[in-house]
Amino acid sequence: MHFKRPLAEAFGTFWLVFGGCGSAVLAAAFPHLGIGFAGVSLAFGLTVLTMAYAVGPVSGCHLNPAVTVGLATAGRFPWKEAPVYIVAQVIGGALAALALLQLMDAKPGFDVTVSGLAANGFDAGSPSGFGMMPVFATEVLATFFFVLIILGATAQRAHGALAPLAIGLCLTLIHLVTIPVSNTSVNPARSTGPALMVGGMALHQLWLFWVAPIVGAIAAGVVGRVLYSDDE
């Protein structure tokens, strides 16, 4: 594997976490700026949309361990390359969260344990107090459809130039629905970065935001093999 591919994944995942989580802790936290959670949802979608054009030609623009696993399950990506991609994605997400933490530390009165850097969680970690099982089910379902839409949008019969738009809008829609539930993960790398910086409950609950998206991605990969078998 050429080093440029995991490097592209690290850069892309950095942008996703910095842009998406950054919009939550820097802009949505200030009501007079007016972006709200709808603006945060759009920000996450825009990070994927823009990076799909920037690094898609290099690495395929996974930016997400669940996407990598889903594509491998569907036969669209070699399993042997998945660990390198996943490590690069986690590093990119962690560096973005570190950059956000350093930026927010410059703000008077900032407390990372209160802000949370848009960390994901359940029970007390959920924005609306959702328990573990509803959060788990939501993350599985949302990731399933996210990966399935990626498989469909990038199938040979699809309009490839429009794939980034479909994928970015899908991620926006997922955030519009699930931010109140879990702060929206569907991406273990996106969850890992803030959890490492915040620690405590966010780190203790991180396991769910690895297991649930991976389960949903594998299910989507299996279904995708059937739906898009003519494209293989």
Contacts in CASP RR format, 6 or more apart in sequence:
PFRMAT RR
TARGET T0000
AUTHOR 0000-0000-0000
METHOD contacts of the structure
MODEL  1
MHFKRPLAEAFGTFWLVFGGCGSAVLAAAFPHLGIGFAGVSLAFGLTVLT
MAYAVGPVSGCHLNPAVTVGLATAGRFPWKEAPVYIVAQVIGGALAALAL
LQLMDAKPGFDVTVSGLAANGFDAGSPSGFGMMPVFATEVLATFFFVLII
LGATAQRAHGALAPLAIGLCLTLIHLVTIPVSNTSVNPARSTGPALMVGG
MALHQLWLFWVAPIVGAIAAGVVGRVLYSDDE
1 81 0 8 1.000
1 84 0 8 1.000
4 58 0 8 1.000
4 59 0 8 1.000
5 58 0 8 1.000
5 59 0 8 1.000
5 81 0 8 1.000
5 85 0 8 1.000
6 59 0 8 1.000
6 84 0 8 1.000
6 85 0 8 1.000
6 87 0 8 1.000
6 88 0 8 1.000
7 88 0 8 1.000
8 55 0 8 1.000
8 56 0 8 1.000
8 58 0 8 1.000
8 59 0 8 1.000
8 60 0 8 1.000
8 61 0 8 1.000
9 55 0 8 1.000
9 59 0 8 1.000
9 61 0 8 1.000
9 62 0 8 1.000
9 63 0 8 1.000
9 85 0 8 1.000
9 88 0 8 1.000
9 89 0 8 1.000
9 92 0 8 1.000
10 88 0 8 1.000
10 89 0 8 1.000
10 91 0 8 1.000
10 92 0 8 1.000
10 95 0 8 1.000
11 51 0 8 1.000
11 55 0 8 1.000
11 92 0 8 1.000
12 47 0 8 1.000
12 51 0 8 1.000
12 54 0 8 1.000
12 55 0 8 1.000
12 61 0 8 1.000
12 63 0 8 1.000
12 92 0 8 1.000
13 63 0 8 1.000
13 64 0 8 1.000
13 88 0 8 1.000
13 89 0 8 1.000
13 90 0 8 1.000
13 91 0 8 1.000
13 92 0 8 1.000
13 93 0 8 1.000
13 96 0 8 1.000
13 189 0 8 1.000
13 190 0 8 1.000
14 92 0 8 1.000
14 93 0 8 1.000
14 95 0 8 1.000
14 96 0 8 1.000
14 99 0 8 1.000
15 47 0 8 1.000
15 50 0 8 1.000
15 51 0 8 1.000
15 96 0 8 1.000
16 44 0 8 1.000
16 47 0 8 1.000
16 48 0 8 1.000
16 51 0 8 1.000
16 63 0 8 1.000
16 64 0 8 1.000
16 93 0 8 1.000
16 96 0 8 1.000
16 187 0 8 1.000
16 190 0 8 1.000
17 92 0 8 1.000
17 93 0 8 1.000
17 96 0 8 1.000
17 97 0 8 1.000
17 100 0 8 1.000
17 189 0 8 1.000
17 190 0 8 1.000
17 193 0 8 1.000
17 194 0 8 1.000
18 96 0 8 1.000
18 99 0 8 1.000
18 100 0 8 1.000
19 43 0 8 1.000
19 44 0 8 1.000
19 47 0 8 1.000
19 96 0 8 1.000
20 40 0 8 1.000
20 43 0 8 1.000
20 44 0 8 1.000
20 47 0 8 1.000
20 118 0 8 1.000
21 96 0 8 1.000
21 97 0 8 1.000
21 100 0 8 1.000
21 117 0 8 1.000
21 118 0 8 1.000
21 190 0 8 1.000
21 194 0 8 1.000
22 43 0 8 1.000
22 100 0 8 1.000
22 118 0 8 1.000
23 35 0 8 1.000
23 39 0 8 1.000
23 40 0 8 1.000
23 43 0 8 1.000
23 44 0 8 1.000
24 40 0 8 1.000
24 43 0 8 1.000
24 118 0 8 1.000
24 183 0 8 1.000
25 100 0 8 1.000
25 104 0 8 1.000
25 115 0 8 1.000
25 116 0 8 1.000
25 117 0 8 1.000
25 118 0 8 1.000
26 100 0 8 1.000
26 103 0 8 1.000
26 104 0 8 1.000
27 33 0 8 1.000
27 34 0 8 1.000
27 35 0 8 1.000
27 36 0 8 1.000
27 39 0 8 1.000
27 40 0 8 1.000
27 43 0 8 1.000
28 34 0 8 1.000
28 35 0 8 1.000
28 36 0 8 1.000
28 37 0 8 1.000
28 39 0 8 1.000
28 40 0 8 1.000
29 115 0 8 1.000
35 43 0 8 1.000
37 175 0 8 1.000
37 176 0 8 1.000
37 179 0 8 1.000
37 180 0 8 1.000
38 176 0 8 1.000
40 118 0 8 1.000
40 175 0 8 1.000
40 179 0 8 1.000
41 172 0 8 1.000
41 173 0 8 1.000
41 175 0 8 1.000
41 176 0 8 1.000
41 179 0 8 1.000
41 184 0 8 1.000
42 172 0 8 1.000
44 171 0 8 1.000
44 172 0 8 1.000
44 175 0 8 1.000
44 184 0 8 1.000
45 168 0 8 1.000
45 169 0 8 1.000
45 171 0 8 1.000
45 172 0 8 1.000
45 175 0 8 1.000
46 168 0 8 1.000
46 172 0 8 1.000
48 61 0 8 1.000
48 63 0 8 1.000
48 164 0 8 1.000
48 167 0 8 1.000
48 168 0 8 1.000
48 171 0 8 1.000
49 164 0 8 1.000
49 165 0 8 1.000
49 167 0 8 1.000
49 168 0 8 1.000
49 169 0 8 1.000
51 61 0 8 1.000
51 63 0 8 1.000
52 60 0 8 1.000
52 61 0 8 1.000
52 163 0 8 1.000
52 164 0 8 1.000
52 167 0 8 1.000
52 168 0 8 1.000
53 164 0 8 1.000
54 61 0 8 1.000
55 61 0 8 1.000
59 85 0 8 1.000
61 164 0 8 1.000
62 68 0 8 1.000
62 71 0 8 1.000
62 77 0 8 1.000
62 85 0 8 1.000
62 89 0 8 1.000
63 89 0 8 1.000
63 187 0 8 1.000
63 189 0 8 1.000
64 89 0 8 1.000
64 186 0 8 1.000
64 187 0 8 1.000
64 188 0 8 1.000
64 189 0 8 1.000
64 190 0 8 1.000
64 213 0 8 1.000
65 85 0 8 1.000
65 86 0 8 1.000
65 89 0 8 1.000
65 90 0 8 1.000
65 187 0 8 1.000
65 188 0 8 1.000
65 189 0 8 1.000
65 210 0 8 1.000
65 213 0 8 1.000
65 214 0 8 1.000
66 143 0 8 1.000
66 146 0 8 1.000
66 147 0 8 1.000
66 186 0 8 1.000
66 187 0 8 1.000
66 188 0 8 1.000
66 213 0 8 1.000
66 214 0 8 1.000
66 216 0 8 1.000
66 217 0 8 1.000
67 146 0 8 1.000
67 147 0 8 1.000
67 150 0 8 1.000
67 187 0 8 1.000
67 217 0 8 1.000
68 77 0 8 1.000
68 82 0 8 1.000
68 85 0 8 1.000
68 86 0 8 1.000
68 89 0 8 1.000
69 82 0 8 1.000
69 86 0 8 1.000
69 214 0 8 1.000
69 217 0 8 1.000
69 218 0 8 1.000
70 76 0 8 1.000
70 77 0 8 1.000
70 147 0 8 1.000
70 151 0 8 1.000
70 217 0 8 1.000
70 218 0 8 1.000
70 220 0 8 1.000
70 221 0 8 1.000
71 77 0 8 1.000
71 147 0 8 1.000
71 150 0 8 1.000
71 151 0 8 1.000
71 221 0 8 1.000
72 78 0 8 1.000
72 79 0 8 1.000
72 82 0 8 1.000
73 217 0 8 1.000
73 218 0 8 1.000
73 220 0 8 1.000
73 221 0 8 1.000
73 222 0 8 1.000
73 225 0 8 1.000
74 151 0 8 1.000
74 220 0 8 1.000
74 221 0 8 1.000
74 222 0 8 1.000
74 224 0 8 1.000
74 225 0 8 1.000
74 228 0 8 1.000
75 221 0 8 1.000
75 225 0 8 1.000
75 232 0 8 1.000
76 151 0 8 1.000
76 154 0 8 1.000
86 189 0 8 1.000
89 189 0 8 1.000
90 188 0 8 1.000
90 189 0 8 1.000
90 192 0 8 1.000
90 193 0 8 1.000
92 189 0 8 1.000
93 189 0 8 1.000
93 190 0 8 1.000
93 192 0 8 1.000
93 193 0 8 1.000
94 192 0 8 1.000
94 193 0 8 1.000
94 196 0 8 1.000
94 197 0 8 1.000
96 193 0 8 1.000
97 117 0 8 1.000
97 193 0 8 1.000
97 194 0 8 1.000
97 196 0 8 1.000
97 197 0 8 1.000
98 193 0 8 1.000
98 197 0 8 1.000
100 117 0 8 1.000
100 194 0 8 1.000
100 197 0 8 1.000
101 112 0 8 1.000
101 117 0 8 1.000
101 197 0 8 1.000
104 110 0 8 1.000
104 112 0 8 1.000
104 115 0 8 1.000
104 117 0 8 1.000
105 112 0 8 1.000
112 197 0 8 1.000
112 198 0 8 1.000
113 198 0 8 1.000
113 200 0 8 1.000
116 194 0 8 1.000
116 198 0 8 1.000
116 202 0 8 1.000
117 193 0 8 1.000
117 194 0 8 1.000
117 197 0 8 1.000
117 198 0 8 1.000
118 183 0 8 1.000
118 194 0 8 1.000
119 125 0 8 1.000
119 183 0 8 1.000
119 191 0 8 1.000
119 194 0 8 1.000
119 195 0 8 1.000
119 198 0 8 1.000
119 202 0 8 1.000
120 182 0 8 1.000
120 183 0 8 1.000
120 184 0 8 1.000
120 185 0 8 1.000
120 191 0 8 1.000
120 194 0 8 1.000
120 195 0 8 1.000
120 202 0 8 1.000
120 205 0 8 1.000
120 206 0 8 1.000
120 209 0 8 1.000
121 135 0 8 1.000
121 182 0 8 1.000
121 183 0 8 1.000
121 201 0 8 1.000
121 202 0 8 1.000
121 205 0 8 1.000
121 208 0 8 1.000
121 209 0 8 1.000
122 129 0 8 1.000
122 130 0 8 1.000
122 131 0 8 1.000
122 132 0 8 1.000
122 134 0 8 1.000
122 135 0 8 1.000
122 136 0 8 1.000
122 182 0 8 1.000
122 205 0 8 1.000
122 208 0 8 1.000
123 129 0 8 1.000
123 130 0 8 1.000
123 131 0 8 1.000
123 132 0 8 1.000
124 201 0 8 1.000
125 183 0 8 1.000
125 201 0 8 1.000
125 202 0 8 1.000
125 205 0 8 1.000
126 135 0 8 1.000
126 181 0 8 1.000
126 182 0 8 1.000
126 183 0 8 1.000
127 179 0 8 1.000
127 180 0 8 1.000
127 181 0 8 1.000
127 182 0 8 1.000
127 183 0 8 1.000
128 180 0 8 1.000
128 181 0 8 1.000
130 138 0 8 1.000
130 180 0 8 1.000
130 181 0 8 1.000
130 182 0 8 1.000
132 208 0 8 1.000
134 181 0 8 1.000
135 181 0 8 1.000
135 182 0 8 1.000
135 208 0 8 1.000
135 212 0 8 1.000
136 208 0 8 1.000
136 211 0 8 1.000
136 212 0 8 1.000
138 178 0 8 1.000
138 181 0 8 1.000
138 182 0 8 1.000
139 178 0 8 1.000
139 182 0 8 1.000
139 185 0 8 1.000
139 186 0 8 1.000
139 208 0 8 1.000
139 209 0 8 1.000
139 212 0 8 1.000
139 213 0 8 1.000
139 216 0 8 1.000
140 212 0 8 1.000
140 213 0 8 1.000
140 215 0 8 1.000
140 216 0 8 1.000
140 219 0 8 1.000
141 216 0 8 1.000
142 174 0 8 1.000
142 177 0 8 1.000
142 178 0 8 1.000
142 184 0 8 1.000
142 186 0 8 1.000
143 186 0 8 1.000
143 212 0 8 1.000
143 213 0 8 1.000
143 215 0 8 1.000
143 216 0 8 1.000
143 217 0 8 1.000
143 220 0 8 1.000
144 216 0 8 1.000
144 217 0 8 1.000
144 219 0 8 1.000
144 220 0 8 1.000
144 223 0 8 1.000
145 170 0 8 1.000
145 174 0 8 1.000
145 220 0 8 1.000
146 170 0 8 1.000
146 171 0 8 1.000
146 174 0 8 1.000
146 186 0 8 1.000
146 220 0 8 1.000
147 216 0 8 1.000
147 217 0 8 1.000
147 220 0 8 1.000
147 221 0 8 1.000
148 220 0 8 1.000
148 221 0 8 1.000
148 223 0 8 1.000
148 224 0 8 1.000
148 227 0 8 1.000
149 166 0 8 1.000
149 167 0 8 1.000
149 170 0 8 1.000
150 163 0 8 1.000
150 167 0 8 1.000
150 170 0 8 1.000
151 220 0 8 1.000
151 221 0 8 1.000
151 224 0 8 1.000
151 227 0 8 1.000
151 228 0 8 1.000
152 158 0 8 1.000
152 224 0 8 1.000
152 227 0 8 1.000
152 228 0 8 1.000
153 160 0 8 1.000
153 162 0 8 1.000
153 163 0 8 1.000
153 166 0 8 1.000
153 167 0 8 1.000
154 160 0 8 1.000
154 163 0 8 1.000
155 228 0 8 1.000
155 231 0 8 1.000
156 231 0 8 1.000
157 230 0 8 1.000
157 231 0 8 1.000
171 186 0 8 1.000
174 184 0 8 1.000
174 186 0 8 1.000
175 184 0 8 1.000
178 184 0 8 1.000
178 186 0 8 1.000
182 209 0 8 1.000
185 191 0 8 1.000
185 209 0 8 1.000
185 212 0 8 1.000
185 213 0 8 1.000
186 213 0 8 1.000
187 213 0 8 1.000
188 209 0 8 1.000
188 210 0 8 1.000
188 213 0 8 1.000
188 214 0 8 1.000
191 206 0 8 1.000
191 209 0 8 1.000
191 210 0 8 1.000
192 206 0 8 1.000
192 209 0 8 1.000
192 210 0 8 1.000
194 202 0 8 1.000
195 202 0 8 1.000
195 203 0 8 1.000
195 205 0 8 1.000
195 206 0 8 1.000
195 209 0 8 1.000
196 203 0 8 1.000
225 232 0 8 1.000
END
